[in-house]
Amino acid sequence: MSKEDLLIVDDEPSVRKSLVDTLRDEGYQVSSLGSAEEALSWIQKSPPDLVLLDIWLPGMDGIAALERMKKLMPDLAVVMISGHGSIEAAVRATKLGAYDFIEKPPSQERLTLVVRHALDQARLEKENLQLRETLQKRYEIIGGSAALADIQQKICSVAPTNGRVLICGESGTGKELVARAIHQQSLRREKPFVEVNCAAIPEDLIESELFGHEKGSFTGATAKRRGKFEIGDGGTIFLDEVGDMSLRTQAKVLRVLEEQRFERVGGVESITVDVRVLAASNKDLEEEIRAGRFREDLYYRLNVVPLNVPPLRERGNDIPLLANHFLREFCAEYGRREKTISASAMEVLKDYHWPGNVRELKNLIERLIIMVSSNTISPQDIQSSLRPVTPTDVGRLLGEETLREAGEQFEKDYILERLRENNWNISRTAEKLGIERSTLHRKMNDYGVRKTAKEPIREIHKQPPPQNEGPQG
């Protein structure tokens, strides 16, 4: 039986009794009042799930009462009732937020159907609001450091515009969170936010993914499909790891940015879209341009407003805030009693170098929630999951010429060590590192890290090409 609370507001006692009896027989909890003034006082003290409101009331009429009710409770479900219905009154009530309009005396079938549908609609809207609030918390940017405050100030400045933004930073720093924050604070927030991970989509499918395809345009295209740009029309599209797109795809994206139109793969119809483009990369795109792997014209189209997300090691003051946030989040998700991180354990977290950035910290906290039985997380719990920097590491890194070379050497060694620990299981290693599987593959290619049959746990360095020694005599 339903437990929803209904409130009937009508100045005719016989009508109130008839409606109350009918709806109570349907299992609802029903109260009734004779004036709009009484109803306004009632809903502030005991908000109902739905109000059946007569238009013609003594004193304040139903239309004025509806307007007041919606100001007090915007999500309140209201159904208007009247013995003298008119199209004008129904239209006005609908514009003010009424769910429906029924005439007196309503049939039992009509009454119960409208009430049920109004309650279902109100429930759905409430669930959508809760889901949206949950998603906003999930993608909340946590931290109080000066570097993060600067990023948030820039987000506030650029979000209300249609300016394109290029978000740069290491893997795992939270570039997606920045993109979502820009969308959420923009005028497009009610429209779609469409994410495309350019590194995770195979080269032969990325054009179809971005622009859609027509039926029969290639093997496997059994039906027409809309692409991400079309789905994102009116909203925002986020091109994550944009530096991993091929030059051919870059040329097509450039055209969309310039003309706001494209054709589906295998199609001839020109499709026009209004979409804001945000992009992100953990690569140095200027270096990619010099190497001939990224179009300079596309770079300048995307880089209208540059945002650089600092690595976690440069945001030491944010580590306790993030750690405690993830702690509460995962304790709630796994139904565990809330744990705490001891002061000495927090110092271990703050001293760590975090090559996987915020994603690595989040993965670590989740692992600790699952594996640590004590209510207090100790330094030993954390140290067992972290790889410390050894004196040997430092000595070797000091041999590098620049800070960037030292960082690359450390990252290379760290990836190799994690691969060995996980017996070269790519998925498990990527999870431990807090990065995407495709990102790990790319880094292994960049650094020349390979596994061989003869020596399963060995790094194969790239060999220089053989020198031409001239003709042999």
C-alpha positions in Angstrom: 0.0 0.0 0.0 1.2 3.6 -0.7 2.3 5.7 2.1 2.4 9.1 0.3 0.8 12.1 2.1 -1.9 13.9 0.1 -3.5 17.3 1.0 -6.9 18.3 -0.4 -7.7 22.0 -0.4 -11.4 22.7 -1.3 -14.0 25.0 0.3 -16.9 22.5 -0.3 -17.1 19.9 2.6 -18.9 17.3 0.4 -16.2 17.5 -2.3 -13.5 17.1 0.3 -15.1 14.1 1.9 -15.6 12.4 -1.5 -12.0 12.9 -2.5 -10.7 11.8 0.9 -12.7 8.6 0.8 -11.6 7.7 -2.7 -7.9 8.3 -2.1 -7.8 6.6 1.3 -9.4 3.6 -0.3 -6.3 3.6 -2.7 -4.0 3.5 0.3 -2.9 7.1 0.6 -2.7 9.1 3.8 -5.0 12.0 3.2 -5.7 15.4 5.0 -8.1 18.1 3.9 -8.5 21.9 4.4 -11.0 24.5 3.3 -8.8 27.5 2.5 -5.5 28.4 0.7 -4.3 30.3 3.8 -4.7 27.1 6.0 -2.9 25.1 3.3 0.1 27.4 3.1 0.6 27.2 6.8 0.1 23.4 6.7 2.7 22.7 4.1 5.4 24.7 5.9 4.9 22.5 9.0 4.2 19.2 7.4 5.0 19.1 3.7 2.8 16.6 1.7 3.9 14.6 -1.3 1.0 16.1 -3.4 -1.7 18.8 -3.1 -5.1 18.7 -4.8 -5.9 22.4 -5.0 -9.3 24.0 -6.0 -9.0 27.1 -8.1 -12.1 28.9 -6.7 -11.5 29.4 -3.0 -12.7 32.1 -0.6 -10.0 34.7 0.2 -6.8 33.7 -1.7 -7.7 31.8 -4.9 -6.0 28.6 -6.0 -3.8 30.2 -8.7 -2.3 32.7 -6.2 -1.9 29.8 -3.7 -0.2 27.7 -6.3 2.3 30.5 -7.0 3.0 30.8 -3.2 3.4 27.0 -2.8 5.9 26.8 -5.6 8.0 29.5 -4.1 8.0 27.7 -0.7 8.5 24.2 -2.2 9.5 24.3 -5.9 9.4 20.5 -6.1 5.9 20.1 -4.6 3.5 18.2 -6.9 0.2 20.1 -7.3 -2.9 19.1 -9.2 -5.5 21.8 -9.8 -9.3 21.0 -9.5 -12.3 23.1 -10.5 -16.0 22.9 -11.2 -15.7 25.7 -13.7 -12.6 24.8 -15.7 -11.3 27.0 -18.5 -8.5 26.6 -20.9 -7.0 30.0 -19.7 -6.9 28.8 -16.1 -5.4 25.4 -17.0 -2.7 27.1 -19.1 -1.8 29.6 -16.4 -1.7 26.9 -13.7 0.5 24.7 -15.9 2.9 27.6 -16.5 3.1 28.1 -12.7 4.1 24.5 -12.3 0.9 22.5 -11.7 1.2 18.9 -12.9 -2.3 18.6 -14.3 -5.8 20.1 -14.2 -9.0 18.0 -13.5 -12.7 19.1 -13.4 -15.1 18.4 -10.6 -16.5 16.0 -10.0 -13.7 13.7 -11.2 -14.3 10.1 -11.9 -12.6 7.7 -9.6 -10.5 6.3 -12.4 -9.4 9.8 -13.6 -8.6 11.0 -10.1 -6.5 8.0 -9.1 -4.7 7.9 -12.5 -3.7 11.6 -12.3 -2.6 11.3 -8.7 -0.5 8.3 -9.4 1.2 9.8 -12.4 1.8 13.1 -10.5 3.5 11.2 -7.7 5.6 9.2 -10.1 6.7 12.3 -11.8 7.6 14.0 -8.6 9.5 10.9 -7.4 11.5 10.7 -10.7 12.4 14.4 -10.4 13.5 13.9 -6.9 15.7 10.9 -7.8 17.2 12.9 -10.7 18.1 15.7 -8.4 19.6 13.3 -5.9 21.6 11.7 -8.7 22.9 15.0 -9.9 23.9 16.0 -6.4 25.7 12.7 -6.0 27.5 13.2 -9.3 28.5 16.7 -8.3 30.0 15.4 -5.0 31.8 12.6 -6.9 33.4 15.2 -9.2 34.0 17.8 -6.6 37.5 19.5 -6.6 38.9 19.0 -3.1 41.8 21.1 -1.7 42.8 24.4 -0.2 46.2 25.0 -1.6 47.1 28.3 -3.3 47.7 26.4 -6.6 44.2 24.8 -6.4 42.6 28.2 -5.4 44.2 29.7 -8.5 42.7 26.9 -10.7 39.3 27.4 -9.2 39.4 31.1 -9.8 40.3 30.6 -13.4 37.4 28.1 -13.7 35.0 30.7 -12.4 36.3 33.2 -14.9 36.2 31.0 -18.0 33.1 28.8 -17.3 30.4 31.4 -18.2 32.0 32.0 -21.6 32.1 29.8 -24.7 35.9 30.0 -24.8 37.8 26.7 -25.5 40.1 25.5 -22.8 43.2 23.3 -23.0 43.8 21.6 -19.6 47.4 20.3 -19.2 48.9 18.3 -16.4 50.3 14.9 -15.5 48.1 11.8 -15.6 45.9 11.5 -12.5 46.0 15.2 -11.5 42.2 15.7 -12.0 42.0 17.3 -15.5 38.5 15.7 -16.0 37.3 17.2 -12.7 38.4 20.6 -14.0 36.5 20.1 -17.3 33.4 19.0 -15.5 33.6 22.0 -13.1 33.8 24.3 -16.2 30.7 22.7 -17.7 28.8 22.7 -14.4 29.4 26.4 -13.9 28.6 27.3 -17.6 25.4 28.3 -19.2 25.4 24.9 -20.9 25.1 22.9 -17.6 21.6 21.6 -18.4 22.9 20.2 -21.6 25.1 17.1 -22.1 28.7 16.8 -21.0 30.3 14.2 -23.3 33.7 12.8 -22.6 35.9 11.2 -25.2 39.1 9.4 -24.1 41.1 9.7 -27.3 43.8 7.4 -26.0 41.4 4.5 -25.4 39.7 4.4 -28.7 41.3 2.4 -31.6 42.5 4.6 -34.5 40.2 2.9 -37.0 37.1 3.7 -34.8 37.8 7.2 -33.4 36.3 9.0 -36.4 33.1 7.0 -36.0 33.1 7.6 -32.3 33.5 11.4 -32.8 31.3 12.0 -35.8 29.0 8.9 -36.0 28.5 6.7 -39.1 25.9 5.7 -41.6 24.6 2.1 -41.9 26.9 0.0 -44.0 29.7 2.5 -44.1 32.1 -0.1 -42.9 32.2 -3.7 -41.7 30.1 -3.9 -38.5 28.2 -0.7 -39.1 24.8 -2.4 -39.0 22.8 0.7 -38.1 23.2 4.5 -38.3 24.9 5.9 -35.2 25.3 9.4 -33.8 28.8 10.5 -32.8 29.9 12.3 -29.7 29.8 15.8 -31.3 26.2 15.2 -32.3 25.2 13.9 -28.9 26.9 16.9 -27.3 25.0 19.5 -29.4 24.2 22.4 -27.1 26.5 21.2 -24.4 30.2 20.4 -23.9 32.5 17.8 -25.4 35.7 17.0 -23.5 38.5 15.5 -25.6 40.7 13.8 -23.0 44.3 12.9 -24.0 43.8 14.9 -27.2 47.5 14.5 -28.0 46.9 10.8 -28.8 44.7 11.6 -31.9 46.1 10.9 -35.3 46.9 13.7 -37.6 44.0 12.7 -39.9 41.5 12.9 -37.0 43.1 16.1 -35.9 42.3 17.6 -39.3 38.6 16.7 -39.0 38.4 18.0 -35.5 39.9 21.3 -36.7 37.2 21.6 -39.3 34.5 21.1 -36.7 36.1 23.8 -34.6 36.2 26.2 -37.5 32.9 25.5 -39.1 30.8 23.8 -36.4 29.7 21.1 -38.9 30.8 17.7 -40.1 29.6 14.6 -42.0 29.1 11.1 -40.5 31.5 8.4 -41.7 30.1 7.2 -45.0 27.6 10.0 -45.1 27.1 13.1 -47.3 24.7 15.1 -45.1 26.4 18.1 -43.4 25.4 18.2 -39.7 25.7 21.5 -37.9 26.3 21.5 -34.1 26.7 24.1 -31.3 29.1 22.5 -28.9 31.8 23.8 -26.6 35.1 22.0 -26.8 37.3 21.4 -23.8 40.5 19.4 -24.3 43.2 17.9 -22.0 46.6 16.3 -22.4 49.4 15.0 -20.2 51.8 15.5 -23.1 53.8 18.6 -23.9 51.9 19.5 -27.1 54.4 22.1 -28.2 57.0 19.4 -28.2 54.5 17.2 -30.1 54.2 20.0 -32.7 58.0 20.2 -33.1 58.1 16.4 -33.5 55.4 16.6 -36.2 52.8 14.6 -34.2 50.3 17.4 -33.5 48.9 20.1 -35.7 50.0 23.6 -34.8 46.7 25.2 -36.1 44.6 22.8 -33.9 46.8 23.6 -30.9 46.0 27.3 -31.2 42.4 26.6 -31.8 42.1 24.6 -28.6 44.5 26.7 -26.5 42.3 29.8 -26.2 42.5 29.6 -22.4 45.3 27.4 -21.0 44.9 25.8 -17.6 47.7 23.8 -16.0 46.7 21.4 -13.2 49.7 21.1 -10.8 50.8 17.6 -9.7 49.9 16.4 -6.2 53.6 16.7 -5.0 53.3 20.4 -5.5 50.0 20.5 -3.5 51.2 19.0 -0.2 48.6 20.9 1.9 45.8 19.2 -0.2 46.9 15.6 0.7 45.2 15.4 4.1 42.0 17.0 2.7 41.9 14.5 -0.2 42.9 11.5 1.9 40.1 12.2 4.5 37.6 12.9 1.7 38.3 9.5 0.0 38.3 7.8 3.5 34.8 9.0 4.1 33.7 8.2 0.6 34.9 4.6 0.6 33.8 3.8 4.2 30.3 4.8 3.1 30.5 2.9 -0.2 31.7 -0.3 1.5 29.5 0.0 4.6 32.5 0.2 6.9 32.8 2.0 10.2 34.6 5.3 9.5 38.4 4.9 9.8 41.0 7.6 10.7 44.5 8.1 9.5 47.0 8.6 12.3 49.0 11.8 12.4 52.3 9.9 11.7 50.6 8.0 8.8 49.4 11.3 7.3 53.0 12.5 7.4 54.0 9.4 5.3 51.4 10.4 2.8 52.6 14.0 2.7 56.3 12.9 2.2 55.5 10.5 -0.7 56.2 11.7 -4.2 52.9 10.5 -5.8 53.9 9.7 -9.4 50.2 8.7 -10.0 48.9 11.9 -8.4 45.4 12.1 -7.0 44.3 9.0 -8.8 47.0 7.0 -7.1 46.0 8.5 -3.7 42.4 7.6 -4.2 43.3 4.0 -5.2 45.6 3.7 -2.1 42.8 4.8 0.3 40.3 2.4 -1.3 42.8 -0.4 -0.9 43.4 0.6 2.8 39.7 0.6 3.5 39.4 -2.9 2.1 42.5 -4.4 3.6 43.1 -2.7 7.0 40.9 -4.2 9.8 41.8 -1.6 12.4 39.8 1.6 12.7 43.1 3.6 12.6 45.4 3.5 9.6 49.1 3.3 10.7 52.3 4.4 8.9 53.1 0.7 8.4 49.8 0.1 6.6 50.6 2.9 4.2 54.4 2.1 3.8 53.6 -1.5 2.8 51.7 -0.1 -0.3 54.2 2.6 -1.3 57.5 2.4 -3.0 60.0 4.7 -1.2 62.7 6.6 -3.0 66.0 5.0 -2.2 69.5 6.6 -2.0 70.4 4.5 -5.1 67.5 6.1 -6.9 68.6 9.6 -6.0 72.2 8.9 -6.9 71.2 7.7 -10.3 68.8 10.5 -10.9 71.5 13.1 -10.0 73.4 11.9 -13.1 70.6 13.3 -15.4 71.2 16.7 -16.9 67.8 18.3 -16.3 65.0 18.0 -13.8 62.7 16.7 -16.6 65.2 14.0 -17.6 65.4 12.9 -14.0 61.6 12.8 -13.7 61.3 10.7 -16.8 64.0 8.3 -15.6 62.3 7.9 -12.3 58.9 7.3 -13.9 60.5 4.7 -16.2 62.1 2.9 -13.3 58.9 3.1 -11.3 56.8 1.6 -14.1 59.3 -1.2 -14.6 59.3 -2.0 -10.9 55.5 -2.1 -10.7 55.3 -4.3 -13.8 57.7 -6.8 -12.2 55.8 -6.8 -9.0 52.6 -7.7 -10.9 54.3 -10.3 -13.2 53.8 -8.0 -16.2 50.0 -8.0 -15.9 49.1 -4.7 -17.6 45.6 -4.2 -16.2 46.7 -4.9 -12.6 49.8 -2.7 -13.0 47.8 0.2 -14.4 45.4 -0.1 -11.5 48.3 0.0 -9.0 49.7 3.0 -10.7 46.4 4.8 -10.8 46.4 5.3 -14.5 44.5 4.1 -17.5 45.6 0.8 -19.2 46.1 2.7 -22.5 48.2 5.3 -20.8 50.5 2.6 -19.4 50.9 1.1 -22.8 51.9 4.4 -24.3 54.4 5.1 -21.5 55.9 1.6 -22.0 56.3 2.4 -25.7 57.8 5.8 -25.0 60.4 4.5 -22.6 61.1 1.2 -24.5 60.0 -1.0 -21.6 59.4 -4.6 -22.9 59.1 -8.1 -21.6 61.0 -10.9 -23.4 60.6 -14.7 -23.4 64.2 -15.3 -22.4 64.2 -12.9 -19.6 60.6 -12.2 -18.4 61.5 -9.5 -16.0 63.9 -7.4 -18.0 63.9 -4.0 -19.7 64.9 -3.9 -23.3 66.5 -0.6 -24.2 66.1 0.9 -27.6 69.2 0.3 -29.6 70.6 3.1 -31.8 70.4 2.3 -35.6 73.6 0.7 -37.0 76.2 3.1 -38.4 77.0 2.9 -42.0 80.6 1.8 -42.1 80.9 1.9 -45.9 81.9 -0.9 -48.3 83.8 -3.9 -46.9 87.0 -4.7 -48.7 
